[in-house]
Amino acid sequence: GPLRLGPSEMPAMKKTSHAHCQAPAGAGLVPCDLAWFDRFNACQYYEAHEVLEVLWLRTSGRDRDFFKGLIQVAGAFVHLRKQLERPHHATDSTRLRPAARLFLRGKSHLAPYGPVHLRLDVAAVCALCESLAHGIEQSGFADNPWNPATPPHIRPAP
């Protein structure tokens, strides 16, 4: 399975090369999309956001909102991870409200592409977003649902 790292071992968030992110017309998954799955499943949420941002900026067609939704989902997990790593930090301690908001925005951008689009189980990702946002809101924005020992994994559909 994916490597599980404790907060002190987590790699620093850094810029990622995007030379491989080309989106030919009519193509299914491009290497950039696959890199999103890899980064996301390794709990490298900032890097997952980064690899799709370039593709999103280069996309003007109907998949633009799809990529935006995936970027927002990854961004929500960035908030959860940072809040868990530094719960008493002035900024990172307040990340649960923006995380919940990004989960709902991501869901709203992804939902029209369901149930499956570009090998993503959109319905499952939307259900995950809804569940996490609802749980955070129900806790009064006090409980972080993300656990690095049991993170969600999203696999491309065959």
N, C-alpha and C positions, 0 to 999 in steps of 0.2 A: 504494500500500500504506500501512500504518500508519506514522506518524511514528516514526522511530527516534532515541532520545536517548541521549547518553552519560551516565554517572553524574553528572557535574557539572551537566548540564542537566535532570535529571529533576525534575519538579514535586514540591513538598513534599506529603506525604500529609495530606489534610484531610477534615473531615466533609463529607458530601454531602447535599443535600436529598433527601428521600424522599417528597414530597407525591404523586408520580406512581405510587407503588407500591401499587396497589389490586389485590386478587386476587378478582375476581368468581367465584362458584361456576361450575365447568364451563368456565372460560375456558382457552384455550391459553396462549400466551405473553402476558404483560402487559408494559407498557413497562419495568418493573423488570428483567425477564428479559433483554430486549434490551439494556438498559444494562449488564448483566453481561458480555455478549459484547463490547460496545464497549470497556468498561474493561479487560477481560482482554486483548483483542487489542492494546490500546495500552500494555500492560505496566503498567497502573495496577491492580495486584493488590489493594492495600488498598481502593481505591475499589470494585473489583468485589465484594469481601467485604462492604463497607458497604451497597451497594444491595440485596443479597440478604438481609442480616441482618434488615432491617425486614420483608420479605416472609416470611421464615422465622418470625419472632416472631408474625406475624399468621396463620400457617397452622396449622391443627390437623388437617387431613386427611392423606390418604395421601402427599401430596407433601412433607410436612415433612422427612423424611430425605433426599429428593432435593435440596432446597435446602441442607440442612445439609452434604451431600457437596460441593456446588459451593462453598460457603463455605470448607470445609476445603481444597479444592484451591487456591483463591485464596490462602488463608492460607499454604499451603506455598510458593507462589511469592513471597509477601511475605518469608518467611525466606530464600529463595535470593537474591532481589534485594538484601536488606540485607547478607547475608554477602558478596556479590560487591562491593558498594559500599564496605564497611568491613571487610576481612578480618582486620585486626589489632585491631579494637575489642573491648573486654572482653566485651560481650554479643553483638554481631553476628558475631564470629568463631566462635561456638558454635551457629549456627543450622541446621547441616546435619542434625543428629540430629532436632530437632523437625520439620524440613521432611519428612524421610523418614517420620516417624510420621504427619504430617498427610496425606501422599499416600496412605498405606495406609488411614487412617481414612476419607478421602474416597472412596476406591475401594470400601470395604466398605459405605458408605451409598448409593453410586450403583449398584453392580452389580445389585441386585434390580430396577432400573428398565430394564435393558437389553433389547434392543440399542439402541433409540431411545426417548426419552421427552421430551415437550415440545420437540420439534425438536432435542434434543441427541443426538449420536452417543455414547451412554453407553459402548458397548463400546470405542470408540476412546479416550475419556477415561480409562477404567479401565486400558487397556493403557498409556497414557502414564504414569499414576500408578505403575503396577507397575514399568515400565521405569526411571523416575527414582528411585524409592525403592530399587530393587535396585542401580542404579549407585552411588548415594550409599553404601549399605551395603557394597558390594563394595570401595569405595575406603577403607574404614575411616573413613568420615565425613570424608574429607579433600578430595574433589573435588566442586566445585559444577558441576552439569551445565548450569546456566542461562547462556545467552549473549545479551546484549541485542541483538546483531546478527542473531541467528536464533532469536527466541523462538517458542514454539508458538503457533499460532492455532487457535481453535475457532470454527467458523461454525455458525449454526443450519441444520439440515437443512430442505429445502423442505417 
